[in-house]
């Protein structure tokens, strides 16, 4: 997982944060994104930008950003 870009995304205003792969995206906090999670596409908001994530402290990632 080293070197991988990861962002924190929330799908509900006070819901949990999903840490997802963000391979090709320059993302900023507050940006709206489309994320593939569990085989479906969900719309969410970035709450933790890739530059703010310490990937080595994360467990399994929960999805992938597919568009913004």
PQR file with spaces between the fields and no chain letter, atoms N, CA, C, O and H, PARSE charges and radii, in Angstrom:
ATOM       1  N    UNK     1       0.821   -1.194    0.000 -0.4000 1.5000
ATOM       2  CA   UNK     1       0.000    0.000    0.000 -0.0000 2.0000
ATOM       3  C    UNK     1       0.864    1.256    0.000  0.5500 1.7000
ATOM       4  O    UNK     1       0.339    2.360   -0.147 -0.5500 1.4000
ATOM       5  N    UNK     2       2.147    1.113    0.158 -0.4000 1.5000
ATOM       6  CA   UNK     2       3.048    2.265    0.207 -0.0000 2.0000
ATOM       7  C    UNK     2       3.019    3.038   -1.110  0.5500 1.7000
ATOM       8  O    UNK     2       3.042    2.439   -2.185 -0.5500 1.4000
ATOM       9  H    UNK     2       2.573    0.217    0.277  0.4000 1.0000
ATOM      10  N    UNK     3       2.970    4.360   -1.027 -0.4000 1.5000
ATOM      11  CA   UNK     3       2.954    5.204   -2.211 -0.0000 2.0000
ATOM      12  C    UNK     3       1.577    5.375   -2.830  0.5500 1.7000
ATOM      13  O    UNK     3       1.418    6.115   -3.801 -0.5500 1.4000
ATOM      14  H    UNK     3       2.952    4.847   -0.154  0.4000 1.0000
ATOM      15  N    UNK     4       0.601    4.710   -2.284 -0.4000 1.5000
ATOM      16  CA   UNK     4      -0.755    4.795   -2.810 -0.0000 2.0000
ATOM      17  C    UNK     4      -1.435    6.072   -2.308  0.5500 1.7000
ATOM      18  O    UNK     4      -1.274    6.458   -1.150 -0.5500 1.4000
ATOM      19  H    UNK     4       0.731    4.109   -1.495  0.4000 1.0000
ATOM      20  N    UNK     5      -2.201    6.723   -3.199 -0.4000 1.5000
ATOM      21  CA   UNK     5      -2.947    7.941   -2.806 -0.0000 2.0000
ATOM      22  C    UNK     5      -4.290    7.529   -2.237  0.5500 1.7000
ATOM      23  O    UNK     5      -5.023    6.746   -2.842 -0.5500 1.4000
ATOM      24  H    UNK     5      -2.331    6.409   -4.139  0.4000 1.0000
ATOM      25  N    UNK     6      -4.602    8.062   -1.072 -0.4000 1.5000
ATOM      26  CA   UNK     6      -5.827    7.707   -0.367 -0.0000 2.0000
ATOM      27  C    UNK     6      -6.499    8.983    0.128  0.5500 1.7000
ATOM      28  O    UNK     6      -5.829    9.924    0.554 -0.5500 1.4000
ATOM      29  H    UNK     6      -4.007    8.698   -0.581  0.4000 1.0000
ATOM      30  N    UNK     7      -7.825    9.007    0.068 -0.4000 1.5000
ATOM      31  CA   UNK     7      -8.595   10.146    0.583 -0.0000 2.0000
ATOM      32  C    UNK     7      -9.667    9.631    1.532  0.5500 1.7000
ATOM      33  O    UNK     7     -10.097    8.481    1.438 -0.5500 1.4000
ATOM      34  H    UNK     7      -8.369    8.243   -0.278  0.4000 1.0000
ATOM      35  N    UNK     8     -10.089   10.488    2.441 -0.4000 1.5000
ATOM      36  CA   UNK     8     -11.205   10.171    3.328 -0.0000 2.0000
ATOM      37  C    UNK     8     -12.468   10.805    2.776  0.5500 1.7000
ATOM      38  O    UNK     8     -12.506   12.012    2.534 -0.5500 1.4000
ATOM      39  H    UNK     8      -9.739   11.422    2.518  0.4000 1.0000
ATOM      40  N    UNK     9     -13.499   10.001    2.575 -0.4000 1.5000
ATOM      41  CA   UNK     9     -14.753   10.475    1.981 -0.0000 2.0000
ATOM      42  C    UNK     9     -15.907   10.131    2.917  0.5500 1.7000
ATOM      43  O    UNK     9     -15.956    9.045    3.497 -0.5500 1.4000
ATOM      44  H    UNK     9     -13.469    9.021    2.771  0.4000 1.0000
ATOM      45  N    UNK    10     -16.825   11.068    3.051 -0.4000 1.5000
ATOM      46  CA   UNK    10     -18.026   10.852    3.861 -0.0000 2.0000
ATOM      47  C    UNK    10     -19.224   10.946    2.932  0.5500 1.7000
ATOM      48  O    UNK    10     -19.316   11.861    2.113 -0.5500 1.4000
ATOM      49  H    UNK    10     -16.785   11.949    2.580  0.4000 1.0000
ATOM      50  N    UNK    11     -20.152    9.984    3.063 -0.4000 1.5000
ATOM      51  CA   UNK    11     -21.339    9.943    2.202 -0.0000 2.0000
ATOM      52  C    UNK    11     -22.554   10.595    2.836  0.5500 1.7000
ATOM      53  O    UNK    11     -23.507   10.950    2.142 -0.5500 1.4000
ATOM      54  H    UNK    11     -20.078    9.241    3.728  0.4000 1.0000
ATOM      55  N    UNK    12     -22.525   10.752    4.140 -0.4000 1.5000
ATOM      56  CA   UNK    12     -23.604   11.417    4.863 -0.0000 2.0000
ATOM      57  C    UNK    12     -22.991   12.503    5.727  0.5500 1.7000
ATOM      58  O    UNK    12     -21.831   12.403    6.127 -0.5500 1.4000
ATOM      59  H    UNK    12     -21.751   10.463    4.704  0.4000 1.0000
ATOM      60  N    UNK    13     -23.750   13.518    6.010 -0.4000 1.5000
ATOM      61  CA   UNK    13     -23.237   14.680    6.743 -0.0000 2.0000
ATOM      62  C    UNK    13     -22.476   14.312    8.018  0.5500 1.7000
ATOM      63  O    UNK    13     -21.409   14.872    8.269 -0.5500 1.4000
ATOM      64  H    UNK    13     -24.692   13.599    5.685  0.4000 1.0000
ATOM      65  N    UNK    14     -22.981   13.410    8.806 -0.4000 1.5000
ATOM      66  CA   UNK    14     -22.284   13.017   10.024 -0.0000 2.0000
ATOM      67  C    UNK    14     -21.989   11.520   10.043  0.5500 1.7000
ATOM      68  O    UNK    14     -21.855   10.915   11.106 -0.5500 1.4000
ATOM      69  H    UNK    14     -23.848   12.955    8.602  0.4000 1.0000
ATOM      70  N    UNK    15     -21.890   10.928    8.844 -0.4000 1.5000
ATOM      71  CA   UNK    15     -21.602    9.498    8.734 -0.0000 2.0000
ATOM      72  C    UNK    15     -20.125    9.198    8.931  0.5500 1.7000
ATOM      73  O    UNK    15     -19.312   10.103    9.115 -0.5500 1.4000
ATOM      74  H    UNK    15     -21.999   11.419    7.980  0.4000 1.0000
ATOM      75  N    UNK    16     -19.794    7.920    8.889 -0.4000 1.5000
ATOM      76  CA   UNK    16     -18.398    7.523    9.070 -0.0000 2.0000
ATOM      77  C    UNK    16     -17.571    7.911    7.851  0.5500 1.7000
ATOM      78  O    UNK    16     -18.107    8.126    6.764 -0.5500 1.4000
ATOM      79  H    UNK    16     -20.455    7.185    8.740  0.4000 1.0000
ATOM      80  N    UNK    17     -16.281    7.996    8.045 -0.4000 1.5000
ATOM      81  CA   UNK    17     -15.355    8.331    6.973 -0.0000 2.0000
ATOM      82  C    UNK    17     -14.862    7.033    6.333  0.5500 1.7000
ATOM      83  O    UNK    17     -14.385    6.134    7.025 -0.5500 1.4000
ATOM      84  H    UNK    17     -15.846    7.822    8.928  0.4000 1.0000
ATOM      85  N    UNK    18     -14.980    6.945    5.019 -0.4000 1.5000
ATOM      86  CA   UNK    18     -14.463    5.810    4.247 -0.0000 2.0000
ATOM      87  C    UNK    18     -13.123    6.238    3.662  0.5500 1.7000
ATOM      88  O    UNK    18     -13.031    7.287    3.024 -0.5500 1.4000
ATOM      89  H    UNK    18     -15.368    7.675    4.457  0.4000 1.0000
ATOM      90  N    UNK    19     -12.092    5.440    3.872 -0.4000 1.5000
ATOM      91  CA   UNK    19     -10.802    5.721    3.250 -0.0000 2.0000
ATOM      92  C    UNK    19     -10.733    4.925    1.960  0.5500 1.7000
ATOM      93  O    UNK    19     -10.819    3.697    1.960 -0.5500 1.4000
ATOM      94  H    UNK    19     -12.167    4.588    4.390  0.4000 1.0000
ATOM      95  N    UNK    20     -10.574    5.659    0.847 -0.4000 1.5000
ATOM      96  CA   UNK    20     -10.670    5.074   -0.492 -0.0000 2.0000
ATOM      97  C    UNK    20      -9.451    5.436   -1.332  0.5500 1.7000
ATOM      98  O    UNK    20      -8.786    6.444   -1.095 -0.5500 1.4000
ATOM      99  H    UNK    20     -10.504    6.657    0.847  0.4000 1.0000
ATOM     100  N    UNK    21      -9.179    4.591   -2.314 -0.4000 1.5000
ATOM     101  CA   UNK    21      -8.087    4.875   -3.257 -0.0000 2.0000
ATOM     102  C    UNK    21      -8.453    6.091   -4.088  0.5500 1.7000
ATOM     103  O    UNK    21      -9.599    6.248   -4.510 -0.5500 1.4000
ATOM     104  H    UNK    21      -9.719    3.772   -2.507  0.4000 1.0000
ATOM     105  N    UNK    22      -7.471    6.949   -4.318 -0.4000 1.5000
ATOM     106  CA   UNK    22      -7.677    8.144   -5.150 -0.0000 2.0000
ATOM     107  C    UNK    22      -6.494    8.265   -6.107  0.5500 1.7000
ATOM     108  O    UNK    22      -5.718    9.216   -6.015 -0.5500 1.4000
ATOM     109  H    UNK    22      -6.540    6.822   -3.975  0.4000 1.0000
ATOM     110  N    UNK    23      -6.352    7.310   -7.024 -0.4000 1.5000
ATOM     111  CA   UNK    23      -5.129    7.204   -7.818 -0.0000 2.0000
ATOM     112  C    UNK    23      -4.834    8.365   -8.762  0.5500 1.7000
ATOM     113  O    UNK    23      -3.681    8.781   -8.874 -0.5500 1.4000
ATOM     114  H    UNK    23      -6.983    6.537   -7.099  0.4000 1.0000
ATOM     115  N    UNK    24      -5.832    8.890   -9.432 -0.4000 1.5000
ATOM     116  CA   UNK    24      -5.580    9.894  -10.468 -0.0000 2.0000
ATOM     117  C    UNK    24      -6.149   11.258  -10.134  0.5500 1.7000
ATOM     118  O    UNK    24      -6.139   12.157  -10.976 -0.5500 1.4000
ATOM     119  H    UNK    24      -6.769    8.552   -9.340  0.4000 1.0000
ATOM     120  N    UNK    25      -6.636   11.422   -8.941 -0.4000 1.5000
ATOM     121  CA   UNK    25      -7.369   12.645   -8.625 -0.0000 2.0000
ATOM     122  C    UNK    25      -6.573   13.575   -7.712  0.5500 1.7000
ATOM     123  O    UNK    25      -5.963   13.138   -6.735 -0.5500 1.4000
ATOM     124  H    UNK    25      -6.643   10.692   -8.258  0.4000 1.0000
ATOM     125  N    UNK    26      -6.590   14.864   -8.050 -0.4000 1.5000
ATOM     126  CA   UNK    26      -6.088   15.907   -7.160 -0.0000 2.0000
ATOM     127  C    UNK    26      -7.294   16.376   -6.372  0.5500 1.7000
ATOM     128  O    UNK    26      -8.110   17.144   -6.882 -0.5500 1.4000
ATOM     129  H    UNK    26      -7.085   15.218   -8.843  0.4000 1.0000
ATOM     130  N    UNK    27      -7.413   15.930   -5.151 -0.4000 1.5000
ATOM     131  CA   UNK    27      -8.616   16.204   -4.377 -0.0000 2.0000
ATOM     132  C    UNK    27      -8.349   17.188   -3.251  0.5500 1.7000
ATOM     133  O    UNK    27      -7.263   17.219   -2.673 -0.5500 1.4000
ATOM     134  H    UNK    27      -6.750   15.306   -4.737  0.4000 1.0000
ATOM     135  N    UNK    28      -9.363   17.989   -2.954 -0.4000 1.5000
ATOM     136  CA   UNK    28      -9.290   18.946   -1.855 -0.0000 2.0000
ATOM     137  C    UNK    28     -10.470   18.695   -0.918  0.5500 1.7000
ATOM     138  O    UNK    28     -11.516   18.202   -1.341 -0.5500 1.4000
ATOM     139  H    UNK    28     -10.246   17.963   -3.424  0.4000 1.0000
ATOM     140  N    UNK    29     -10.294   19.036    0.343 -0.4000 1.5000
ATOM     141  CA   UNK    29     -11.368   18.901    1.321 -0.0000 2.0000
ATOM     142  C    UNK    29     -12.577   19.715    0.844  0.5500 1.7000
ATOM     143  O    UNK    29     -12.436   20.857    0.407 -0.5500 1.4000
ATOM     144  H    UNK    29      -9.445   19.437    0.686  0.4000 1.0000
ATOM     145  N    UNK    30     -13.746   19.116    0.936 -0.4000 1.5000
ATOM     146  CA   UNK    30     -14.984   19.757    0.512 -0.0000 2.0000
ATOM     147  C    UNK    30     -15.407   19.415   -0.905  0.5500 1.7000
ATOM     148  O    UNK    30     -16.539   19.703   -1.295 -0.5500 1.4000
ATOM     149  H    UNK    30     -13.860   18.188    1.291  0.4000 1.0000
ATOM     150  N    UNK    31     -14.529   18.811   -1.676 -0.4000 1.5000
ATOM     151  CA   UNK    31     -14.834   18.469   -3.070 -0.0000 2.0000
ATOM     152  C    UNK    31     -15.797   17.288   -3.141  0.5500 1.7000
ATOM     153  O    UNK    31     -15.657   16.318   -2.396 -0.5500 1.4000
ATOM     154  H    UNK    31     -13.610   18.577   -1.360  0.4000 1.0000
ATOM     155  N    UNK    32     -16.767   17.375   -4.035 -0.4000 1.5000
ATOM     156  CA   UNK    32     -17.729   16.303   -4.277 -0.0000 2.0000
ATOM     157  C    UNK    32     -17.083   15.269   -5.195  0.5500 1.7000
ATOM     158  O    UNK    32     -16.461   15.636   -6.193 -0.5500 1.4000
ATOM     159  H    UNK    32     -16.881   18.163   -4.640  0.4000 1.0000
ATOM     160  N    UNK    33     -17.222   13.965   -4.869 -0.4000 1.5000
ATOM     161  CA   UNK    33     -16.629   12.904   -5.675 -0.0000 2.0000
ATOM     162  C    UNK    33     -17.597   11.740   -5.835  0.5500 1.7000
ATOM     163  O    UNK    33     -18.531   11.576   -5.051 -0.5500 1.4000
ATOM     164  H    UNK    33     -17.727   13.667   -4.059  0.4000 1.0000
ATOM     165  N    UNK    34     -17.359   10.943   -6.858 -0.4000 1.5000
ATOM     166  CA   UNK    34     -18.075    9.692   -7.083 -0.0000 2.0000
ATOM     167  C    UNK    34     -17.134    8.565   -6.684  0.5500 1.7000
ATOM     168  O    UNK    34     -15.984    8.531   -7.120 -0.5500 1.4000
ATOM     169  H    UNK    34     -16.600   11.076   -7.495  0.4000 1.0000
ATOM     170  N    UNK    35     -17.618    7.638   -5.853 -0.4000 1.5000
ATOM     171  CA   UNK    35     -16.783    6.570   -5.326 -0.0000 2.0000
ATOM     172  C    UNK    35     -17.467    5.230   -5.562  0.5500 1.7000
ATOM     173  O    UNK    35     -18.669    5.091   -5.336 -0.5500 1.4000
ATOM     174  H    UNK    35     -18.553    7.665   -5.498  0.4000 1.0000
ATOM     175  N    UNK    36     -16.696    4.247   -6.017 -0.4000 1.5000
ATOM     176  CA   UNK    36     -17.216    2.892   -6.140 -0.0000 2.0000
ATOM     177  C    UNK    36     -16.950    2.174   -4.823  0.5500 1.7000
ATOM     178  O    UNK    36     -15.799    1.992   -4.425 -0.5500 1.4000
ATOM     179  H    UNK    36     -15.719    4.361   -6.201  0.4000 1.0000
ATOM     180  N    UNK    37     -18.028    1.766   -4.149 -0.4000 1.5000
ATOM     181  CA   UNK    37     -17.954    1.072   -2.867 -0.0000 2.0000
ATOM     182  C    UNK    37     -18.898   -0.126   -2.914  0.5500 1.7000
ATOM     183  O    UNK    37     -20.076    0.019   -3.240 -0.5500 1.4000
ATOM     184  H    UNK    37     -18.963    1.913   -4.472  0.4000 1.0000
ATOM     185  N    UNK    38     -18.384   -1.301   -2.591 -0.4000 1.5000
ATOM     186  CA   UNK    38     -19.209   -2.515   -2.550 -0.0000 2.0000
ATOM     187  C    UNK    38     -20.007   -2.731   -3.826  0.5500 1.7000
ATOM     188  O    UNK    38     -21.169   -3.134   -3.773 -0.5500 1.4000
ATOM     189  H    UNK    38     -17.427   -1.419   -2.326  0.4000 1.0000
ATOM     190  N    UNK    39     -19.391   -2.467   -4.972 -0.4000 1.5000
ATOM     191  CA   UNK    39     -20.038   -2.733   -6.253 -0.0000 2.0000
ATOM     192  C    UNK    39     -21.047   -1.703   -6.719  0.5500 1.7000
ATOM     193  O    UNK    39     -21.724   -1.916   -7.725 -0.5500 1.4000
ATOM     194  H    UNK    39     -18.447   -2.140   -5.015  0.4000 1.0000
ATOM     195  N    UNK    40     -21.163   -0.594   -6.012 -0.4000 1.5000
ATOM     196  CA   UNK    40     -22.078    0.457   -6.466 -0.0000 2.0000
ATOM     197  C    UNK    40     -21.394    1.817   -6.362  0.5500 1.7000
ATOM     198  O    UNK    40     -20.415    1.981   -5.634 -0.5500 1.4000
ATOM     199  H    UNK    40     -20.613   -0.421   -5.195  0.4000 1.0000
ATOM     200  N    UNK    41     -21.926    2.786   -7.100 -0.4000 1.5000
ATOM     201  CA   UNK    41     -21.349    4.126   -7.122 -0.0000 2.0000
ATOM     202  C    UNK    41     -22.129    5.011   -6.157  0.5500 1.7000
ATOM     203  O    UNK    41     -23.358    5.069   -6.184 -0.5500 1.4000
ATOM     204  H    UNK    41     -22.721    2.653   -7.691  0.4000 1.0000
ATOM     205  N    UNK    42     -21.367    5.702   -5.296 -0.4000 1.5000
ATOM     206  CA   UNK    42     -21.989    6.611   -4.319 -0.0000 2.0000
ATOM     207  C    UNK    42     -21.357    7.984   -4.462  0.5500 1.7000
ATOM     208  O    UNK    42     -20.185    8.114   -4.815 -0.5500 1.4000
ATOM     209  H    UNK    42     -20.369    5.654   -5.273  0.4000 1.0000
ATOM     210  N    UNK    43     -22.151    9.004   -4.183 -0.4000 1.5000
ATOM     211  CA   UNK    43     -21.672   10.380   -4.216 -0.0000 2.0000
ATOM     212  C    UNK    43     -21.315   10.790   -2.790  0.5500 1.7000
ATOM     213  O    UNK    43     -22.094   10.592   -1.858 -0.5500 1.4000
ATOM     214  H    UNK    43     -23.104    8.899   -3.897  0.4000 1.0000
ATOM     215  N    UNK    44     -20.118   11.367   -2.639 -0.4000 1.5000
ATOM     216  CA   UNK    44     -19.673   11.775   -1.312 -0.0000 2.0000
ATOM     217  C    UNK    44     -18.854   13.048   -1.366  0.5500 1.7000
ATOM     218  O    UNK    44     -18.667   13.644   -2.427 -0.5500 1.4000
ATOM     219  H    UNK    44     -19.485   11.528   -3.396  0.4000 1.0000
ATOM     220  N    UNK    45     -18.371   13.453   -0.208 -0.4000 1.5000
ATOM     221  CA   UNK    45     -17.572   14.672   -0.080 -0.0000 2.0000
ATOM     222  C    UNK    45     -16.252   14.325    0.586  0.5500 1.7000
ATOM     223  O    UNK    45     -16.219   13.585    1.569 -0.5500 1.4000
ATOM     224  H    UNK    45     -18.523   12.969    0.654  0.4000 1.0000
ATOM     225  N    UNK    46     -15.159   14.866    0.045 -0.4000 1.5000
ATOM     226  CA   UNK    46     -13.825   14.639    0.613 -0.0000 2.0000
ATOM     227  C    UNK    46     -13.736   15.371    1.954  0.5500 1.7000
ATOM     228  O    UNK    46     -13.996   16.571    2.037 -0.5500 1.4000
ATOM     229  H    UNK    46     -15.186   15.467   -0.754  0.4000 1.0000
ATOM     230  N    UNK    47     -13.366   14.631    2.999 -0.4000 1.5000
ATOM     231  CA   UNK    47     -13.185   15.234    4.318 -0.0000 2.0000
ATOM     232  C    UNK    47     -11.739   15.125    4.795  0.5500 1.7000
ATOM     233  O    UNK    47     -11.338   15.807    5.738 -0.5500 1.4000
ATOM     234  H    UNK    47     -13.154   13.656    2.931  0.4000 1.0000
ATOM     235  N    UNK    48     -10.954   14.259    4.135 -0.4000 1.5000
ATOM     236  CA   UNK    48      -9.522   14.147    4.414 -0.0000 2.0000
ATOM     237  C    UNK    48      -8.812   14.059    3.065  0.5500 1.7000
ATOM     238  O    UNK    48      -8.977   13.082    2.334 -0.5500 1.4000
ATOM     239  H    UNK    48     -11.280   13.705    3.369  0.4000 1.0000
ATOM     240  N    UNK    49      -8.024   15.078    2.737 -0.4000 1.5000
ATOM     241  CA   UNK    49      -7.311   15.121    1.456 -0.0000 2.0000
ATOM     242  C    UNK    49      -6.167   14.104    1.461  0.5500 1.7000
ATOM     243  O    UNK    49      -5.663   13.751    2.527 -0.5500 1.4000
ATOM     244  H    UNK    49      -7.890   15.872    3.331  0.4000 1.0000
ATOM     245  N    UNK    50      -5.749   13.626    0.274 -0.4000 1.5000
ATOM     246  CA   UNK    50      -4.659   12.654    0.204 -0.0000 2.0000
ATOM     247  C    UNK    50      -3.385   13.097    0.940  0.5500 1.7000
ATOM     248  O    UNK    50      -2.698   12.260    1.526 -0.5500 1.4000
ATOM     249  H    UNK    50      -6.158   13.913   -0.592  0.4000 1.0000
ATOM     250  N    UNK    51      -3.067   14.365    0.920 -0.4000 1.5000
ATOM     251  CA   UNK    51      -1.856   14.848    1.593 -0.0000 2.0000
ATOM     252  C    UNK    51      -1.960   14.735    3.116  0.5500 1.7000
ATOM     253  O    UNK    51      -0.946   14.814    3.810 -0.5500 1.4000
ATOM     254  H    UNK    51      -3.625   15.045    0.444  0.4000 1.0000
ATOM     255  N    UNK    52      -3.163   14.551    3.635 -0.4000 1.5000
ATOM     256  CA   UNK    52      -3.383   14.476    5.078 -0.0000 2.0000
ATOM     257  C    UNK    52      -3.429   13.045    5.612  0.5500 1.7000
ATOM     258  O    UNK    52      -3.532   12.849    6.822 -0.5500 1.4000
ATOM     259  H    UNK    52      -3.986   14.486    3.072  0.4000 1.0000
ATOM     260  N    UNK    53      -3.354   12.051    4.742 -0.4000 1.5000
ATOM     261  CA   UNK    53      -3.530   10.655    5.139 -0.0000 2.0000
ATOM     262  C    UNK    53      -2.181    9.969    5.307  0.5500 1.7000
ATOM     263  O    UNK    53      -1.316   10.055    4.435 -0.5500 1.4000
ATOM     264  H    UNK    53      -3.270   12.211    3.758  0.4000 1.0000
ATOM     265  N    UNK    54      -2.009    9.285    6.442 -0.4000 1.5000
ATOM     266  CA   UNK    54      -0.848    8.421    6.647 -0.0000 2.0000
ATOM     267  C    UNK    54      -1.283    7.000    6.300  0.5500 1.7000
ATOM     268  O    UNK    54      -1.886    6.306    7.119 -0.5500 1.4000
ATOM     269  H    UNK    54      -2.711    9.215    7.150  0.4000 1.0000
ATOM     270  N    UNK    55      -0.970    6.577    5.075 -0.4000 1.5000
ATOM     271  CA   UNK    55      -1.449    5.293    4.561 -0.0000 2.0000
ATOM     272  C    UNK    55      -0.970    4.139    5.433  0.5500 1.7000
ATOM     273  O    UNK    55      -1.687    3.151    5.594 -0.5500 1.4000
ATOM     274  H    UNK    55      -0.480    7.140    4.410  0.4000 1.0000
ATOM     275  N    UNK    56       0.220    4.248    5.994 -0.4000 1.5000
ATOM     276  CA   UNK    56       0.764    3.148    6.793 -0.0000 2.0000
ATOM     277  C    UNK    56      -0.073    2.868    8.038  0.5500 1.7000
ATOM     278  O    UNK    56       0.075    1.800    8.632 -0.5500 1.4000
ATOM     279  H    UNK    56       0.802    5.050    5.864  0.4000 1.0000
ATOM     280  N    UNK    57      -0.942    3.781    8.453 -0.4000 1.5000
ATOM     281  CA   UNK    57      -1.761    3.586    9.641 -0.0000 2.0000
ATOM     282  C    UNK    57      -3.171    3.103    9.320  0.5500 1.7000
ATOM     283  O    UNK    57      -3.987    2.937   10.226 -0.5500 1.4000
ATOM     284  H    UNK    57      -1.063    4.648    7.970  0.4000 1.0000
ATOM     285  N    UNK    58      -3.466    2.877    8.043 -0.4000 1.5000
ATOM     286  CA   UNK    58      -4.804    2.440    7.643 -0.0000 2.0000
ATOM     287  C    UNK    58      -4.873    0.932    7.523  0.5500 1.7000
ATOM     288  O    UNK    58      -3.871    0.261    7.274 -0.5500 1.4000
ATOM     289  H    UNK    58      -2.803    3.012    7.307  0.4000 1.0000
ATOM     290  N    UNK    59      -6.072    0.414    7.706 -0.4000 1.5000
ATOM     291  CA   UNK    59      -6.330   -0.992    7.433 -0.0000 2.0000
ATOM     292  C    UNK    59      -6.694   -1.141    5.968  0.5500 1.7000
ATOM     293  O    UNK    59      -6.099   -0.495    5.106 -0.5500 1.4000
ATOM     294  H    UNK    59      -6.886    0.959    7.909  0.4000 1.0000
ATOM     295  N    UNK    60      -7.659   -1.982    5.688 -0.4000 1.5000
ATOM     296  CA   UNK    60      -8.097   -2.214    4.313 -0.0000 2.0000
ATOM     297  C    UNK    60      -8.862   -1.009    3.782  0.5500 1.7000
ATOM     298  O    UNK    60      -9.687   -0.429    4.489 -0.5500 1.4000
ATOM     299  H    UNK    60      -8.143   -2.508    6.388  0.4000 1.0000
ATOM     300  N    UNK    61      -8.590   -0.633    2.536 -0.4000 1.5000
ATOM     301  CA   UNK    61      -9.310    0.478    1.912 -0.0000 2.0000
ATOM     302  C    UNK    61     -10.699    0.020    1.489  0.5500 1.7000
ATOM     303  O    UNK    61     -10.913   -1.157    1.200 -0.5500 1.4000
ATOM     304  H    UNK    61      -7.920   -1.103    1.962  0.4000 1.0000
ATOM     305  N    UNK    62     -11.654    0.970    1.455 -0.4000 1.5000
ATOM     306  CA   UNK    62     -13.049    0.599    1.301 -0.0000 2.0000
ATOM     307  C    UNK    62     -13.670    0.959   -0.034  0.5500 1.7000
ATOM     308  O    UNK    62     -14.875    0.775   -0.209 -0.5500 1.4000
ATOM     309  H    UNK    62     -11.481    1.926    1.690  0.4000 1.0000
ATOM     310  N    UNK    63     -12.890    1.468   -0.989 -0.4000 1.5000
ATOM     311  CA   UNK    63     -13.449    1.822   -2.283 -0.0000 2.0000
ATOM     312  C    UNK    63     -12.431    2.563   -3.125  0.5500 1.7000
ATOM     313  O    UNK    63     -11.244    2.605   -2.802 -0.5500 1.4000
ATOM     314  H    UNK    63     -11.911    1.617   -0.846  0.4000 1.0000
ATOM     315  N    UNK    64     -12.921    3.154   -4.223 -0.4000 1.5000
ATOM     316  CA   UNK    64     -12.040    3.870   -5.150 -0.0000 2.0000
ATOM     317  C    UNK    64     -12.782    5.060   -5.760  0.5500 1.7000
ATOM     318  O    UNK    64     -13.925    4.928   -6.198 -0.5500 1.4000
ATOM     319  H    UNK    64     -13.885    3.120   -4.486  0.4000 1.0000
ATOM     320  N    UNK    65     -12.126    6.220   -5.784 -0.4000 1.5000
ATOM     321  CA   UNK    65     -12.679    7.402   -6.439 -0.0000 2.0000
ATOM     322  C    UNK    65     -12.685    7.148   -7.940  0.5500 1.7000
ATOM     323  O    UNK    65     -11.665    6.776   -8.520 -0.5500 1.4000
ATOM     324  H    UNK    65     -11.198    6.327   -5.428  0.4000 1.0000
ATOM     325  N    UNK    66     -13.856    7.353   -8.570 -0.4000 1.5000
ATOM     326  CA   UNK    66     -13.943    7.141  -10.015 -0.0000 2.0000
ATOM     327  C    UNK    66     -14.273    8.418  -10.759  0.5500 1.7000
ATOM     328  O    UNK    66     -14.326    8.415  -11.989 -0.5500 1.4000
ATOM     329  H    UNK    66     -14.684    7.655   -8.099  0.4000 1.0000
ATOM     330  N    UNK    67     -14.495    9.500  -10.050 -0.4000 1.5000
ATOM     331  CA   UNK    67     -14.769   10.776  -10.711 -0.0000 2.0000
ATOM     332  C    UNK    67     -15.054   11.851   -9.690  0.5500 1.7000
ATOM     333  O    UNK    67     -15.335   11.584   -8.522 -0.5500 1.4000
ATOM     334  H    UNK    67     -14.452    9.502   -9.051  0.4000 1.0000
ATOM     335  N    UNK    68     -14.969   13.095  -10.180 -0.4000 1.5000
ATOM     336  CA   UNK    68     -15.287   14.213   -9.282 -0.0000 2.0000
ATOM     337  C    UNK    68     -16.235   15.165   -9.966  0.5500 1.7000
ATOM     338  O    UNK    68     -16.626   16.174   -9.380 -0.5500 1.4000
ATOM     339  H    UNK    68     -14.740   13.312  -11.129  0.4000 1.0000
